[in-house]
Amino acid sequence: MFVLTVDQRGSRRDIDRVSDILTELHDPRLLRPFDRTAGDEVQAVADSPGVVVDLALELLRRERWSIGIGIGPVETPLPKQTRAGRGPAFEFARRAVERAKSSVGQIAVDGVEAAAAEDADAALTLLAVVVLRRSPQGHDAVALARTGATQAQIADELGISKQAVSQRLAAAAWRAEIAGCALAQRLLERADR
């Protein structure tokens, strides 16, 4: 099981962005949706590494969140509200988000299988560095590529040439993101065994 504990960075100098997360990241694939736990922090529960990677990437793109991923058992049945959940995965997510606050990638993973969690942590940190260094133009091109749009369609949408799209996707390390996502999913799955 996976618990995401996500804390808003610099919240004392910024507006409260938790409500955006609660409405915009209401993913039906989550076992329990994001729920405000305290102040500027939210938690969610998932059983799919793909969902975890998708949500982590979306949070990274927003550049305002420290992301902790805890892997392990949770007490069942899960309560209706995420914040009432208990178990080792919740504890690991708490430790991970604290570590993420000072991490170069703003993300950390912790779990029962420590070595496997460290591997997933390394993969997600590398993926985070790719995403966090991307230009706004790169984010735009990748967002369209992620929908399955062709380079010609992306070019039309952005009002640029196909060659410019190719250059933006290359500079944004789009292919590295695809490979990194697949690797991170496999490593999260291994850590959850």
TACORWO-V424572 format. One record per pair of residues at least 12 apart in sequence whose C-alpha atoms are under 6 Angstrom apart, sorted by the first residue. I is the first residue (numbers start at 1). J is the second residue. D is the distance in Angstrom with one decimal. If there is no record, write none. Layout:
# TACORWO-V424572
I J D
I J D
This chain:
# TACORWO-V424572
1 47 4.9
1 71 5.7
1 72 5.4
1 73 5.8
2 45 5.7
2 46 5.1
2 47 5.8
2 70 5.6
2 71 4.8
3 44 5.8
3 45 4.6
3 69 5.7
3 70 5.0
3 89 5.9
3 90 5.9
3 93 6.0
4 43 5.3
4 44 5.3
4 68 5.7
4 69 4.7
5 42 5.9
5 43 4.5
5 68 5.0
5 93 5.6
6 41 5.6
6 42 5.3
6 66 5.6
6 67 4.6
7 40 6.0
7 41 4.4
7 65 5.5
7 66 5.2
8 40 5.5
8 64 5.8
8 65 4.6
9 64 5.2
9 65 5.2
22 34 5.8
30 46 4.8
31 45 5.5
31 46 5.1
32 44 5.6
32 45 5.0
32 82 5.7
35 82 5.8
37 83 5.3
49 185 5.1
49 188 5.8
49 189 6.0
50 185 5.7
66 100 5.5
66 101 5.5
66 106 4.9
66 107 5.9
67 97 5.4
67 107 4.6
68 93 5.1
68 96 4.4
68 97 3.7
68 107 5.9
68 108 5.1
68 109 5.9
69 93 4.8
69 109 4.7
70 89 4.7
70 92 4.4
70 93 3.7
70 109 6.0
70 110 5.2
70 111 5.5
71 89 4.8
71 111 4.4
72 88 5.8
72 89 4.4
72 111 5.8
72 112 5.6
73 88 5.8
73 89 5.6
74 86 5.9
74 87 4.2
74 89 5.9
75 87 5.3
92 110 5.3
92 111 5.7
96 108 5.0
96 109 5.4
96 110 5.6
105 125 5.0
105 128 5.1
105 129 5.5
108 121 5.5
109 121 4.8
113 191 5.8
116 191 4.7
117 191 5.4
120 184 5.7
120 187 5.0
120 188 5.6
123 184 5.5
127 180 5.9
134 172 5.4
138 168 5.4
138 172 5.0
